[in-house]
Amino acid sequence: MCVDWEQAQDAKDKANEAKANGNFDLAVEMFTKSMELGSVGAMTLANRADCLLKMKRPLAAIADCDEALKINPDSAKALR
């Protein structure tokens, strides 16, 4: 898989901006796009989980936190 770091970072930036503005649907979409482009990390998963929780999707949030903890068992954000 070829990782497009520039596009992945752009999607992550858009996701963080959407999250900060309370647009959780767009944030989840952009975090997902970033990961599809190859930028899968514990923090990205934990941030998407936070948005999913705010969207009242706790099972999806738990799944993302579980995946984040597999990548980084010390991820404080995923443990919350």
C-alpha positions as CSV (number, residue, x, y, z in Angstrom):
1,M,0.0,0.0,0.0
2,C,1.3,3.4,-1.0
3,V,0.8,6.0,1.7
4,D,0.0,9.5,0.6
5,W,1.2,11.3,3.7
6,E,0.3,14.8,2.4
7,Q,-3.3,13.8,1.7
8,A,-3.6,11.8,4.9
9,Q,-2.3,14.8,6.9
10,D,-4.7,17.2,5.1
11,A,-7.7,14.9,5.9
12,K,-6.5,14.7,9.6
13,D,-6.3,18.5,9.7
14,K,-9.8,18.8,8.3
15,A,-11.0,16.3,10.8
16,N,-9.5,18.1,13.8
17,E,-11.0,21.4,12.6
18,A,-14.4,19.8,12.1
19,K,-14.1,18.2,15.6
20,A,-13.2,21.6,17.1
21,N,-16.3,23.1,15.4
22,G,-18.6,20.4,16.7
23,N,-19.1,18.9,13.3
24,F,-18.6,15.3,14.4
25,D,-20.0,13.6,11.3
26,L,-17.5,15.4,9.1
27,A,-14.7,14.8,11.6
28,V,-15.4,11.0,11.6
29,E,-15.5,11.0,7.8
30,M,-12.1,12.9,7.6
31,F,-10.4,10.7,10.3
32,T,-11.6,7.7,8.4
33,K,-10.3,9.1,5.1
34,S,-6.9,9.8,6.8
35,M,-6.7,6.3,7.9
36,E,-7.7,4.9,4.5
37,L,-4.8,6.9,3.1
38,G,-2.5,5.1,5.4
39,S,-2.2,7.3,8.5
40,V,-3.5,4.8,11.1
41,G,-2.3,5.8,14.6
42,A,-3.5,5.5,18.1
43,M,-4.2,9.2,18.4
44,T,-6.3,9.3,15.2
45,L,-8.3,6.3,16.3
46,A,-8.8,7.9,19.8
47,N,-9.9,11.2,18.2
48,R,-12.4,9.4,16.0
49,A,-13.7,7.4,19.0
50,D,-14.2,10.7,20.8
51,C,-16.4,12.0,18.0
52,L,-18.3,8.7,17.8
53,L,-19.0,8.8,21.5
54,K,-20.4,12.4,21.1
55,M,-22.5,11.0,18.2
56,K,-23.9,8.5,20.7
57,R,-22.2,5.5,19.0
58,P,-20.5,4.0,22.0
59,L,-19.9,0.5,20.5
60,A,-18.0,2.0,17.5
61,A,-16.1,4.3,19.9
62,I,-15.1,1.3,22.0
63,A,-13.9,-0.6,18.9
64,D,-11.7,2.4,17.9
65,C,-10.3,2.6,21.4
66,D,-9.5,-1.1,21.4
67,E,-7.6,-0.7,18.1
68,A,-5.8,2.4,19.4
69,L,-4.7,0.4,22.5
70,K,-3.3,-2.4,20.2
71,I,-1.1,0.2,18.6
72,N,-0.2,2.0,21.7
73,P,-1.1,0.3,25.0
74,D,-0.2,3.5,26.9
75,S,-2.6,5.7,25.0
76,A,-4.2,7.8,27.7
77,K,-6.8,9.2,25.4
78,A,-7.9,5.7,24.3
79,L,-8.1,4.6,27.9
80,R,-10.5,7.4,28.8
